[in-house]
Each structure stands twice: as C-alpha cells, then as structure tokens.
Amino acid sequence: MAAGGKTMAKQTNKKPKAPVLELGSQESFQVLVDSVKDYAIIMLDPTGHVVSWNEGAERIKGWRANEILGKHFSVFYPPEALEKNFPEEELKAAARDGRFEDENWRVRKDGSRFWANVVVTALRDKEGNLRGFGKVTRDLTERKRTEERIQQQSREIMELSTPVMQVWQGVVAAPLIGSLDSQRTQQFMERLLTRIVETNSPVALVDIMGVPTIDTQTAQHLIDTVSAVRLLGAQVVLTGVRPAIAQTLVHLGINLSDIITRSSLAAGLQVALEILNLEVAAKKPRRREAEFLAER
C-alpha cells in the first residue's frame, strides 16, 4: 500500500522460457549433428550431390554450407582418385554392401590435402529404396604424420643397427647386432644388395657375432640373404660363428655346407682377399730408413 491509499502494481521483467528441446526428436538429432565439430557429417543424394552440411564439415573441409550445397562430392577427392573414378565406385560399394570405409588423402577447399577416415552409409526407406548416403569424415592428418615420423625413426635405427660398409676395394661388411625377424632381415637384405651394387663388390662379409641366438627362422633368413647375394654374382662369407652357434645350427639340422664360414671378421677378411687374389704384405722401408737400419 503506497501513500494516499493507492495501490502500486508490482512489475516484473521475467523473460519467457525457451521451449524445452525434446531429447530423441528429429530437432534434437539435428542439433547434435550441427554441434559436432570433430567430424564432417554430411548427406548426399543418390547421385552424390551434397544436401546437408554441418560445422564439422566446414572446419575440416573449408567450404561453407552455401558454397557446397548442391555440388557433387567428388570435389573432395585428389586428381589421382578422380582418374580412377573412385567417388562413384565408393557410392556403388556403399549401395551394394550397405557401408563403405576408406582411409586416404582428401582435398580441402584451398587445395591442401588431409589424411581422412571416411565412412559412407547407404540410406534406404522402409521399402528398401535408396534415398541417399550419409558420409562421416575424420581428419587423421596428425596421426598419419606421427606414424610416418615413427617409421622414419625406425628406419634410421635399423640403419644404425645394421650398417653395411666398404672395408676394402671389392669387399663390403655387414655386422649384425640383435635378433633377426622377417622385417629386419628384409631391410638388411635390401641394404646389403644395394651396397654391393653401389660398390661393385664381389665379396660380402656378414658377421653374426652380435646375434645372441640362432633359431630355424633366423638361419633361414640368413640362407635367403646368401641366395639373394649370389644372384648378383657376389659371394658371402659368414663370420662370427661361435662354438655355441655352430652347435645350435647342427642341432637344428641347418645345412650351411655350401657357405664359407669363419669364426671372426678378421679371418673372413683374409678369405675375401684370397677370393680377390690379393694379399697383405709388409711395407718396404724407405731408402733412408733402410740405410739407418743398416748402420745400426
């Protein structure tokens, strides 16, 4: 009650409540799709033209919705994929199998490339008629670069652990250290063969002193390496064969009778020189040195 007996009306500035979004509705699903920024979620019509576009697609691919809607999705592919008609084959596979997944290079609006994981799903109505496709894309470029760095580091470590060096004119040596598996043996074989060709060396010394154990698989890898070297017209001398290794090879029944073996790298080098018809001779003293020795 105010002065003078007059009643003052109470005023309020309350804003009307926003309508509650019903979870599970079509509207809530659209809000979810539009809010996702780490995935490009788009829809294509049956012929591959873009009919929907979310914020994630704009962030990853670079096009705004008004720039891309109505365009064919082949604009996302590099020239080499277009030459192979890959976009159309992708839709055919998804229509046939219900789903298609691929991981490869894709193209942004500015022409830059990114490594993408792509899943295309065929969308059909209750009668089974194809109504279009759903396409979800993730940008995995950083993961791809990390994997490539790890692979590069692994190759560098492999090169350090299996060096192939020229120790004499016509002789290369490859000291092996650590266990041999199929991948490492393949890389070692490639490096050895390449080095033999580069140096035009008819003899290769393969030293296994640093190999801790020999099993059937490791022995087979060595035999395969020897065979590959022989195909180049070169010869292998296997060095570093310790007594324990020799006993293991006999126990396993591995036949190395046609391979020259020696207990040390120095002994193997002597064999290599004999193969090349070379010998190491003592250096003759110079004239003054000879006169000095004669005076003494």
Buried (B, 14 or more C-beta within 10 A) or exposed (E): EEEEEEEEEEEEEEEEEEEEEEEEEEEEEEEEBBEBEEBBBBBBBBEBBBEBBBBBBBBBBBBEBEEBBEEBBBBBBBEEBBEEEBBBEBBEBBBEEEEBEBEBBBBBBEEEEBBBBBBBBBBEEEEEEBEBBBBBBBBBBEEBEEEEEEEEEEEEEBEEBBEBEBBBEBBBBBBBBEEBEEEBBEBBBEBBBEBBEEBEBBBBBBBBBEBEEBEEEBBBBBBBBBEBBBEBEBBBBBBBBBEEBBEBBEEBEBEBEEBBBBBBBEBBBBBBBEBBEEEEEEEEEEEEEEEEEEEE
